């Protein structure tokens, strides 16, 4: 039996936090798309309509995520910076199985 994940609603109708999903970052309800990902697309110059199409989300959900971002800009900007500072490292063992290790980027490498 699958464990029920705790869903924490926010003051925005389409934005939630779900235990164990995207590290607890805010996501669009019914998806695993983070608010910070939508905000980052927007900061790069994408229009909300383009973001909705790219991520297969209703336009109203994208606008709600952008509204959430503007209400919590410092926190979401921090999440964007943290995401930029992560890299995925992996290795393939002798059996051909790929193992992933998400670690912070180290400076000087």
Secondary structure, 3 states (H helix, E strand, C coil): CCCCCCEEECCCCCEEEECCCHHHCEEECCCCCEHHHHHHHHHCCCCHHHHHHHHCCCHHHHHHHHHHHHHCHHHHHHHHHHHHCEEEEEEECCCCCEEEEEEECCCCC
